[in-house]
Amino acid sequence: MDLNFTEEQNLFRDMVKSIVDDHSTTEVVREMEHDEIGIPAGLWGQMKDNGLLSVLIPEEYGGLGLSMLDAAVIYEELGRGLAPGPHFVSAMVSASAITKGGSDAQKSELLPLIGSGELIVTPAWLEPDNGFGPEGVQLRAEVAGDGFKLSGVKRHVFYAKAAQKLLVLARTGDATDAVGLFLVDVDAEGVSLEQQKSMAYDTQYKVTFSDVAVTAANCLEGDWAIWQDVLMEACILQAAFAVGGAQRALDMTVEYSKDREQFDKPIGSFQSLAHYMADAQVEITGAQVMAWEAAWACSEGKPIQRLAPMAKLFCCNVFRNATAKCEQIYGGYGFTMEYDIQLFFRRAKQQQINWLDNRALEELIAADVLDTDGDTIADPFKV
C-alpha cells in the first residue's frame, strides 16, 4: 500500500479543508439541525463550483472520475466539519448505483445532472422493523402494464424533501435476492413524506408509497448484488468521514484542555486527562490508516468485502469512543447544547448505526473470516 499522496490528492485535501473551514462551521451545522431541507447554500454552492458533486462520476459522463482513495481524502476533510447536505447520498451512493446498474440512457441522462447539482437523488432502502439485507426489502414492485406499481414504507431516507428523485429498493419476486432498483420522482402521485427526528438532528424522512407508478424506463438494470457493492464503497466513505470527525473533536478538546484551568493550572496538564487524549490520538491514527487501506484496495481493484466493513466498524467505534472521552474532559459543560463538542458526540453515535450497524458489519467480517470453504456461515444481512 502506497500512502505517499499525490500532489493532486493534497490539493484536493487543501481545497476541501478551505471550503469546510468557511462554509461548514459549527454554526452552519447548528443551523441545519432539524431543517426540513438540510442543505446549507454556501457549502452546496462551493461543492458545485469546485466539481465535488462529480467526484466518482466517470469522465465520459462529465465527472472527475476520481478513485476511492481520492474520495476518502475528501471525505476525511468533510468529516472534520460534520458537513451537512446530500453529497453522500446523491453524489456518492446514488451516482455509484446508477453507474454500476443503470442503462446507457439512464447514465447519460442522470449522471451529468447529479454531477452539476441540478439533480439530487437519495436512496430509499431501509424499512420499519426490517433488516439490512435483501430479505429486509419488502416494499413490493408489482407488474402493472409495461411498468410497476410500488407499495410500502421506507424510513431513514436522507434529504428526501431536497431530492428530485428517490432510488427505491423494491421486491420483485419471492427469491431472496429478487430486489430491483427503481427511480421515482419525489412529487409522484402516491408518494408522501414525513420528517423523522434523530439523535443527530439531521434531515431524515419516512416515505410512504401507495401504488406509485414506475415506467420501465425508470427501472435500473442492477439488482441486490449491485446495491451490496455500493454499500461496501459507502462503508469506506463513512469510515473516512468518521476519522475526520474524531480528529476534529480531539483537536477541539486539546485546545479546551489548554485554556480551562483548575487549581491554577490547565486541566491538560493532569496526567489522567493527558493520557485520555494520548489514547484517543493513537486510536484515531490507527483508524485513519485502516480507512486509507480500504480506500486504496478499492482503488486498486482488490477485494474489499472484509476491509470495507472492518473500516466502518473500527473507524465509527473510534469516533464514538474518542468523542466520549472528549465529553469527559469537558465535564458537565460538554453535555450542554451551548458547547460544540456535543455535535460530534451525537453524530458519532448515530454514524455507528447508519449504513450498516455494528452487528451487521461484524457478521460480514465473520462471514469472510470463517467461510474458508465457500459455505456461508450465516446470512450477514439478516440482522
LINBELDA-V822230 format. One record per pair of residues at least 24 apart in sequence whose ideal C-beta (glycine too) atoms are under 7 Angstrom apart, sorted by the first residue. I is the first residue (numbers start at 1). J is the second residue. D is the distance in whole Angstrom. If there is no record, write none. Layout:
BEGIN
i | j | d
I | J | D
I | J | D
END
This chain:
BEGIN
i | j | d
1 | 293 | 6
1 | 296 | 5
3 | 292 | 6
5 | 73 | 7
9 | 70 | 6
9 | 73 | 5
12 | 70 | 6
12 | 73 | 6
12 | 74 | 6
13 | 73 | 5
13 | 77 | 6
15 | 50 | 6
16 | 74 | 5
16 | 77 | 4
16 | 78 | 7
17 | 77 | 5
19 | 46 | 5
19 | 50 | 7
20 | 77 | 6
20 | 78 | 6
20 | 80 | 6
20 | 81 | 4
20 | 83 | 6
24 | 81 | 3
24 | 82 | 7
24 | 83 | 5
26 | 340 | 4
26 | 343 | 6
29 | 82 | 5
29 | 84 | 6
29 | 343 | 6
32 | 84 | 4
33 | 201 | 4
34 | 201 | 5
35 | 203 | 6
36 | 161 | 6
36 | 195 | 6
36 | 203 | 7
37 | 161 | 6
37 | 162 | 5
37 | 203 | 7
38 | 84 | 6
38 | 85 | 7
38 | 159 | 5
38 | 162 | 6
38 | 202 | 7
38 | 203 | 3
39 | 85 | 5
39 | 86 | 7
39 | 162 | 5
40 | 84 | 6
40 | 85 | 6
43 | 83 | 6
43 | 85 | 6
44 | 85 | 6
44 | 117 | 7
47 | 87 | 6
48 | 116 | 7
48 | 117 | 4
53 | 87 | 7
53 | 91 | 4
53 | 114 | 7
53 | 115 | 5
53 | 116 | 7
53 | 117 | 5
54 | 115 | 3
55 | 91 | 7
56 | 92 | 6
56 | 95 | 6
56 | 96 | 6
57 | 95 | 5
57 | 99 | 7
57 | 111 | 5
57 | 114 | 7
57 | 115 | 5
58 | 99 | 6
61 | 107 | 6
61 | 108 | 7
61 | 111 | 4
61 | 112 | 6
62 | 112 | 4
62 | 115 | 5
63 | 111 | 7
63 | 115 | 5
67 | 299 | 4
68 | 233 | 6
68 | 236 | 6
68 | 295 | 5
68 | 298 | 4
68 | 299 | 5
69 | 295 | 4
69 | 296 | 5
69 | 299 | 4
71 | 237 | 6
72 | 236 | 6
72 | 237 | 7
72 | 240 | 4
72 | 291 | 6
72 | 292 | 6
72 | 295 | 4
75 | 237 | 5
75 | 240 | 4
75 | 241 | 5
76 | 240 | 5
76 | 243 | 5
76 | 244 | 4
77 | 244 | 6
78 | 241 | 6
78 | 244 | 7
79 | 240 | 7
79 | 241 | 4
79 | 242 | 6
79 | 243 | 6
79 | 244 | 3
79 | 245 | 4
80 | 244 | 4
80 | 245 | 7
80 | 247 | 7
80 | 248 | 4
82 | 245 | 6
82 | 343 | 6
82 | 344 | 7
82 | 347 | 6
84 | 202 | 7
86 | 120 | 5
86 | 122 | 6
86 | 158 | 7
86 | 159 | 4
86 | 162 | 6
86 | 163 | 7
88 | 237 | 7
89 | 122 | 4
89 | 123 | 6
89 | 158 | 5
89 | 159 | 6
90 | 114 | 6
90 | 120 | 5
90 | 121 | 5
90 | 122 | 6
90 | 163 | 7
92 | 237 | 6
93 | 123 | 6
93 | 230 | 6
93 | 234 | 5
94 | 121 | 4
94 | 122 | 6
94 | 123 | 6
94 | 167 | 5
96 | 230 | 5
96 | 233 | 6
97 | 167 | 6
97 | 181 | 6
97 | 222 | 7
97 | 226 | 7
97 | 227 | 7
97 | 230 | 5
98 | 220 | 7
100 | 222 | 6
100 | 226 | 5
100 | 229 | 6
100 | 230 | 7
101 | 181 | 6
101 | 220 | 4
101 | 221 | 6
101 | 222 | 2
101 | 226 | 4
102 | 220 | 5
102 | 221 | 7
103 | 221 | 6
106 | 220 | 7
119 | 164 | 6
119 | 165 | 7
120 | 159 | 7
120 | 162 | 6
120 | 163 | 4
120 | 164 | 6
121 | 163 | 6
121 | 165 | 5
121 | 167 | 6
122 | 157 | 6
122 | 158 | 6
122 | 159 | 5
122 | 160 | 6
122 | 163 | 4
122 | 166 | 6
122 | 167 | 7
123 | 167 | 5
124 | 154 | 4
124 | 157 | 5
124 | 166 | 5
124 | 167 | 7
124 | 168 | 5
124 | 169 | 7
124 | 207 | 5
125 | 154 | 7
125 | 169 | 5
126 | 154 | 7
126 | 155 | 6
126 | 156 | 5
127 | 152 | 7
127 | 153 | 6
127 | 154 | 6
127 | 155 | 7
128 | 153 | 6
128 | 155 | 6
131 | 381 | 6
131 | 382 | 5
131 | 383 | 6
132 | 356 | 6
132 | 360 | 5
132 | 381 | 5
132 | 383 | 7
133 | 379 | 6
133 | 381 | 2
133 | 382 | 6
134 | 176 | 5
134 | 177 | 5
134 | 179 | 5
134 | 224 | 5
134 | 381 | 6
135 | 176 | 6
135 | 382 | 6
137 | 169 | 5
137 | 170 | 7
137 | 171 | 5
137 | 179 | 5
138 | 171 | 6
139 | 170 | 5
139 | 171 | 7
139 | 209 | 6
140 | 170 | 7
140 | 171 | 6
141 | 170 | 4
141 | 171 | 6
141 | 172 | 5
141 | 180 | 6
141 | 182 | 6
144 | 213 | 7
146 | 215 | 7
146 | 216 | 5
147 | 213 | 6
147 | 214 | 5
147 | 215 | 4
147 | 216 | 5
148 | 182 | 7
148 | 214 | 5
149 | 211 | 5
149 | 212 | 6
149 | 213 | 6
150 | 182 | 7
150 | 184 | 7
150 | 209 | 4
150 | 212 | 4
150 | 214 | 6
151 | 209 | 6
151 | 210 | 6
151 | 211 | 6
152 | 209 | 6
153 | 206 | 7
153 | 208 | 5
154 | 207 | 5
155 | 196 | 7
155 | 206 | 5
156 | 204 | 5
157 | 204 | 7
157 | 205 | 5
157 | 207 | 5
158 | 203 | 6
158 | 204 | 6
159 | 203 | 5
160 | 186 | 6
160 | 193 | 5
160 | 205 | 4
160 | 207 | 6
161 | 193 | 6
161 | 205 | 7
166 | 207 | 7
169 | 227 | 6
177 | 223 | 7
177 | 224 | 5
179 | 223 | 6
179 | 224 | 4
180 | 219 | 6
180 | 223 | 6
181 | 220 | 4
181 | 222 | 5
181 | 227 | 7
182 | 214 | 5
182 | 218 | 6
182 | 219 | 6
183 | 218 | 4
184 | 212 | 6
184 | 214 | 6
188 | 212 | 6
198 | 350 | 6
199 | 346 | 5
199 | 349 | 6
199 | 350 | 5
200 | 346 | 5
200 | 347 | 5
200 | 350 | 4
231 | 356 | 7
232 | 304 | 5
232 | 305 | 7
232 | 308 | 4
233 | 298 | 7
234 | 355 | 5
235 | 308 | 4
235 | 309 | 6
235 | 311 | 6
235 | 312 | 4
235 | 355 | 7
235 | 356 | 6
236 | 291 | 7
236 | 294 | 5
236 | 295 | 5
236 | 298 | 6
236 | 308 | 5
236 | 311 | 6
238 | 312 | 5
238 | 316 | 7
238 | 351 | 6
238 | 355 | 5
239 | 291 | 4
239 | 294 | 7
239 | 311 | 4
239 | 312 | 5
239 | 315 | 4
240 | 291 | 5
240 | 295 | 7
242 | 315 | 4
242 | 316 | 5
242 | 318 | 7
242 | 319 | 4
242 | 351 | 6
243 | 284 | 7
243 | 287 | 5
243 | 288 | 5
243 | 291 | 5
243 | 315 | 5
245 | 319 | 5
245 | 344 | 6
245 | 347 | 7
245 | 348 | 6
246 | 284 | 5
246 | 287 | 7
246 | 318 | 6
246 | 319 | 4
246 | 322 | 4
246 | 323 | 7
247 | 284 | 5
248 | 344 | 7
249 | 322 | 6
249 | 323 | 5
249 | 326 | 5
249 | 341 | 6
249 | 344 | 4
250 | 277 | 7
250 | 280 | 5
250 | 281 | 6
250 | 284 | 6
250 | 322 | 6
250 | 326 | 6
252 | 340 | 7
252 | 341 | 6
253 | 277 | 7
253 | 326 | 4
253 | 329 | 5
253 | 330 | 7
253 | 341 | 7
256 | 330 | 6
257 | 329 | 6
273 | 329 | 5
276 | 325 | 5
276 | 328 | 7
276 | 329 | 6
280 | 322 | 4
280 | 325 | 5
283 | 318 | 5
283 | 321 | 7
283 | 322 | 6
284 | 318 | 6
284 | 322 | 6
287 | 314 | 6
287 | 315 | 4
287 | 318 | 4
290 | 314 | 6
290 | 315 | 7
291 | 315 | 5
305 | 368 | 5
306 | 365 | 6
306 | 368 | 4
309 | 356 | 7
309 | 361 | 4
309 | 364 | 4
309 | 365 | 5
310 | 365 | 6
312 | 356 | 7
312 | 361 | 6
313 | 358 | 6
313 | 361 | 4
313 | 362 | 7
316 | 351 | 5
316 | 352 | 5
317 | 352 | 7
319 | 348 | 4
319 | 351 | 6
320 | 348 | 4
320 | 349 | 6
320 | 352 | 6
323 | 348 | 5
359 | 383 | 5
END
